[in-house]
Amino acid sequence: MTDPVKQKRKYNSSRRSEQAADTRNLVIDAARTLFITSGWQATTIAGIAKTAKVSPETIYATFRNKEAILQAVIEKAVRGEQPDKALLEQSGPLAIAGASSQSVQIALFAKDICRVLINVSEVMAVLRTAAESDAGLSKLYSSLHEGRRRNLSFVATALIGNGPLRGDIDVSLATDQLWRLASPELFLLMTKVEGISNNAYAEWLRDMLQTQLLR
C-alpha cells in the first residue's frame, strides 16, 4: 500500500514549489511595470513589493537585490511563452536551424526575433540608461549583449550550413550584421521614434538581411 504520509508530503512540497513560482512571477511582472514606467532609480524594493502584494522580505529572500530582479525580468522577456527553455532550445530557433532555404531562414528569424524584441526592448532601455551610472549594471548590460552575439552566431552558422553567403561572408561577419540590425536599441528607434509598426520592422529586417547576406 502507498504511505499516505509520504503522499501528503509530496503534495505539500509540490504545492510550495508552485506557490514560490507564482510569487516569483508576481514580483517579476510588478518590477517590469515599475522599471518601464518609473525607471531604475525611482523603482524600489518596497514599491515592487507593494505592487506585487508581497513583503519586501520575500523579495530579498528570492532575488537578493534589485539588479537580480532586473536580470530576471529580462530573462523572462527573452524566453516569452516558453520560460523553462533557453532561447536556442525553443521552437523558433530550431525551425531556423531546420529550414533548408536561406531566404526562409531569414524570414523565420526576422519574425521570431521581432517577437523577442517586442518583449525585451523597453526593459533593455531601462538597463542601458541605468548602466551609465552604475558599474555593476554596466557589466550586466555588456554581458547581455555578448549573450545576444553568442545566440546570433547560432543563426549565422545555420545560414552558412545551407551554402555560402554574399562575398563569402563568414560566421563572424554574419553574426555582426545580425547583432547590429536585430538590436533592441534599433528596434526601439524604428518603432517608438520613427513610428513604424512591429510588422513593418520585421519585414524591413528580413529584406535588409537578405540584401546584406544572401547571394
C-alpha positions in Angstrom: 0.0 0.0 0.0 1.1 3.6 -0.6 2.1 5.5 2.5 -0.4 8.4 2.9 2.1 10.4 4.9 4.6 10.3 2.1 1.9 11.2 -0.4 0.9 14.2 1.7 4.5 15.4 2.0 4.9 15.1 -1.8 1.8 17.1 -2.3 2.8 19.8 0.1 6.3 20.1 -1.4 4.8 20.4 -4.9 2.3 23.0 -3.7 5.1 25.0 -2.0 7.1 25.0 -5.3 4.1 26.2 -7.2 3.5 29.0 -4.7 7.1 30.0 -4.9 7.0 30.1 -8.7 3.8 32.1 -8.6 5.3 34.6 -6.2 8.4 34.9 -8.3 6.3 35.7 -11.4 4.2 38.3 -9.5 7.4 40.1 -8.4 8.9 39.9 -11.9 5.8 41.3 -13.5 5.4 44.0 -11.0 9.0 45.0 -11.3 8.8 45.1 -15.1 5.9 47.5 -15.0 7.6 49.8 -12.5 11.0 49.7 -14.3 9.4 50.8 -17.6 7.0 53.4 -16.1 9.2 54.8 -13.4 12.8 54.0 -14.3 15.6 52.3 -12.5 16.3 54.9 -9.8 12.6 55.5 -8.8 11.8 51.8 -8.6 12.4 50.4 -5.1 12.1 47.0 -3.5 9.3 48.4 -1.3 7.5 49.7 -4.4 7.8 46.3 -6.1 6.6 44.5 -3.0 3.5 46.8 -2.8 2.6 46.3 -6.4 3.2 42.5 -6.2 1.3 42.4 -2.9 4.2 40.5 -1.1 6.5 41.5 1.6 9.9 43.1 0.9 11.5 40.3 2.9 10.0 37.8 0.5 11.6 39.7 -2.4 15.0 39.8 -0.7 14.9 36.1 0.0 14.1 35.3 -3.6 16.2 37.8 -5.5 18.7 39.3 -3.1 18.7 42.8 -4.8 17.2 45.0 -7.4 19.9 44.1 -10.0 18.9 40.4 -9.8 15.3 41.3 -10.2 16.0 43.3 -13.4 18.1 40.4 -14.8 15.1 38.0 -14.1 12.7 40.5 -15.8 14.9 40.4 -18.9 15.3 36.7 -18.9 11.5 36.2 -18.7 11.1 38.7 -21.5 13.5 36.9 -23.8 12.1 33.5 -23.1 8.5 34.6 -23.6 5.9 31.9 -23.6 8.5 29.1 -23.0 10.0 30.3 -19.7 11.5 26.9 -18.9 13.5 26.7 -22.1 16.6 28.6 -23.1 16.1 30.7 -26.2 18.1 28.4 -28.5 16.1 25.4 -27.4 12.8 27.0 -28.3 10.7 26.3 -31.4 11.7 29.5 -33.3 15.5 29.0 -33.4 15.0 25.2 -34.0 12.8 26.0 -37.0 15.5 28.3 -38.4 18.1 25.6 -38.0 15.9 23.0 -39.7 14.9 25.1 -42.7 16.7 24.2 -46.0 16.5 27.6 -47.6 18.5 30.6 -46.5 15.7 33.1 -47.5 13.2 31.1 -45.4 15.7 31.0 -42.5 16.0 34.8 -42.6 12.2 35.2 -42.8 11.7 32.9 -39.8 14.5 34.7 -37.9 13.0 38.2 -38.6 9.6 37.1 -37.4 10.9 35.3 -34.3 13.4 38.0 -33.2 10.7 40.7 -33.6 8.7 38.7 -31.0 11.6 38.8 -28.6 12.3 42.4 -29.2 8.7 43.4 -28.5 9.1 41.8 -25.1 12.6 42.9 -24.1 13.5 46.2 -25.8 11.9 48.6 -23.3 13.5 46.7 -20.3 16.9 46.8 -22.0 16.4 50.5 -22.5 16.0 50.8 -18.7 19.1 48.8 -18.1 21.1 50.9 -20.7 20.2 54.1 -19.0 21.0 52.8 -15.5 24.3 51.3 -16.7 25.6 54.8 -17.4 26.0 55.5 -13.7 26.3 52.0 -12.2 29.3 49.8 -12.8 27.5 46.6 -11.9 24.7 47.3 -14.3 27.2 48.3 -17.0 28.8 44.9 -16.7 25.3 43.3 -16.9 24.4 45.3 -20.0 27.6 44.3 -21.7 27.2 40.6 -20.8 23.7 40.5 -22.1 24.8 41.9 -25.4 27.6 39.3 -25.5 24.9 36.7 -24.9 23.0 38.1 -27.9 26.1 37.7 -30.0 26.5 34.1 -29.0 22.9 33.3 -29.7 23.0 35.1 -33.1 26.1 33.1 -34.1 23.8 30.1 -34.0 21.7 31.7 -36.7 24.7 32.7 -38.8 26.0 29.1 -38.6 22.6 27.8 -39.7 22.6 30.1 -42.7 26.1 29.1 -43.8 25.1 25.5 -43.3 22.8 25.9 -46.3 25.5 27.4 -48.5 28.0 30.3 -48.8 26.8 33.9 -48.2 27.3 37.0 -50.2 31.0 37.8 -50.8 31.9 34.6 -48.8 30.9 36.3 -45.5 31.9 34.1 -42.7 30.1 33.2 -39.4 31.8 36.1 -37.5 30.8 38.8 -40.1 27.3 37.4 -40.5 26.9 37.4 -36.7 28.0 41.1 -36.6 25.3 42.0 -39.1 22.6 40.1 -37.2 23.7 41.6 -33.9 23.6 45.2 -35.2 20.4 45.1 -37.2 18.4 43.0 -34.7 19.3 45.0 -31.7 16.8 46.2 -29.1 18.1 49.7 -29.5 17.5 49.9 -33.2 14.1 48.2 -32.8 13.0 50.9 -30.3 14.4 53.7 -32.5 12.4 52.5 -35.5 9.2 51.5 -33.7 9.0 54.2 -31.0 10.8 57.2 -32.5 10.3 56.6 -36.3 6.9 55.1 -35.5 6.8 52.1 -37.8 4.8 49.0 -36.8 6.3 45.9 -35.3 5.4 44.0 -38.5 7.0 46.7 -40.7 10.2 46.3 -38.6 10.2 42.5 -39.1 9.7 43.0 -42.9 12.5 45.6 -43.0 14.8 43.3 -41.1 14.0 40.4 -43.4 14.7 42.4 -46.5 17.8 44.1 -45.2 19.4 40.8 -44.1 18.5 39.1 -47.4 20.2 42.0 -49.2 23.2 42.1 -47.0 23.9 38.4 -46.6 22.4 36.4 -49.5 23.9 36.0 -53.0 
